[in-house]
Amino acid sequence: MVTDTWHCPGCGAQLEHVGVMTLDGSECSVFQCDTCVVSRPICGEPFDVALTFAINDAGQPFDPADDALL
């Protein structure tokens, strides 16, 4: 689902999309919340990064890094 704004699933802040990705032929808006921080393993080490998520066609947020529902 492509949309210009969405609320962060972590803190509820209204966000503007930072990009669009294609998943199984469907375009999904991608959002990033700099307020919400998550830890991600990078080269075996944990790093704190901004919460990044996309919205699928059903209007559900998911993590584009691991394709799991938030």
C-alpha positions in Angstrom: 0.0 0.0 0.0 1.4 3.4 -0.9 0.5 6.2 1.4 2.2 9.5 2.3 1.7 9.4 6.0 1.3 6.7 8.7 1.5 6.5 12.5 4.5 4.9 14.1 3.5 1.5 15.6 5.9 2.2 18.5 5.1 5.8 19.7 2.2 6.8 17.5 3.9 9.8 15.9 2.7 10.8 12.5 5.4 10.1 10.0 6.0 10.9 6.3 7.1 8.1 4.1 10.9 8.0 3.3 10.6 5.7 0.3 8.7 3.0 -1.6 9.7 -0.7 -1.9 8.3 -3.4 -4.2 7.3 -6.7 -2.5 5.7 -9.5 -4.6 4.7 -7.0 -7.3 3.0 -4.6 -4.8 4.4 -1.2 -3.9 4.7 -0.5 -0.1 5.4 2.8 1.6 8.4 2.8 3.9 8.6 4.9 7.1 11.3 5.6 9.7 10.8 6.8 13.2 13.9 8.4 14.7 12.2 8.5 18.2 11.8 4.7 18.4 15.1 2.8 18.4 15.6 -0.9 17.9 18.7 -3.1 18.1 19.8 -4.9 14.9 22.7 -7.3 14.4 25.2 -5.9 11.9 28.2 -8.1 11.2 27.5 -9.9 14.4 27.4 -6.8 16.6 24.2 -5.2 17.9 23.6 -1.6 16.7 20.8 0.8 17.7 18.9 2.0 14.6 15.7 4.0 14.0 12.6 1.9 13.7 12.0 1.3 10.0 8.8 -0.3 8.7 6.6 -0.7 5.6 2.9 -1.0 5.2 1.5 -4.0 3.3 -1.6 -4.1 1.1 -3.7 -5.1 4.1 -2.6 -1.9 5.9 -0.4 -3.8 8.4 3.1 -2.6 9.4 6.0 -5.0 8.8 9.7 -4.9 9.1 11.2 -4.9 5.6 14.5 -6.2 7.0 13.0 -9.5 8.0 9.5 -9.4 6.4 7.8 -10.1 9.7 4.7 -8.3 11.1 5.6 -5.8 13.8 
